[in-house]
Amino acid sequence: MSKKITEVTEELVLPILAKMNLELVDIEFVKEGKNWYLKVFIDSEKGIDIEDCGNVSEQLSEKLDETDPISYPYFLEVSSPGVERPLKKPEDVQKAIGKQVHIKTYEPINNEKIFEGKLIQFDGERLIVEVLIKTRKKQVEIPYNKVASARLAVTFH
């Protein structure tokens, strides 16, 4: 099979999610210890419950059995991305405006590579994040093409 396992899984799961009005957040195929895991993270506007995960898992498992893209044993996990949801696509970043985010960059911006604060603006090219430096709020502009990873951040007050 020439396509990557995650790409094949995405092709199989998207129609299932569309019927259920759910969205695909991410797919990972990872080895943990001696076991392989195919992890599918799903979400929706109303959130995800165990029943949603079970339904998607059951339907996807059938499709994976039919196409058989993985020739060795693995575990399929379907779950919510959790409160620290990754922001993989520009649409994800757009939806996060006004929320707390955690951003890592490929290269330093103002001598920093990690930024945590409130996402103020995103225009597709750059993010404006309001960070707290000691007791002062400061806005940092981060070019989108310099973002290595981004996720929602949980804050405790």
Stockholm file with secondary structure:
# STOCKHOLM 1.0

chainA/1-157         MSKKITEVTEELVLPILAKMNLELVDIEFVKEGKNWYLKVFIDSEKGIDIEDCGNVSEQLSEKLDETDPISYPYFLEVSSPGVERPLKKPEDVQKAIGKQVHIKTYEPINNEKIFEGKLIQFDGERLIVEVLIKTRKKQVEIPYNKVASARLAVTFH
#=GR chainA/1-157 SS CCSCHHHHHHHHHHHHHHHHTCEEEEEEEEEETTEEEEEEEEECTTCCCHHHHHHHHHHHHHHHHHHCCCCSCCEEEEECCCTTCBCCSHHHHHHTTTSEEEEEEEEEETTEEEEEEEEEEECSSEEEEEEEETTEEEEEEEEGGGEEEEEECCCCC
#=GC SS_cons         CCSCHHHHHHHHHHHHHHHHTCEEEEEEEEEETTEEEEEEEEECTTCCCHHHHHHHHHHHHHHHHHHCCCCSCCEEEEECCCTTCBCCSHHHHHHTTTSEEEEEEEEEETTEEEEEEEEEEECSSEEEEEEEETTEEEEEEEEGGGEEEEEECCCCC
//
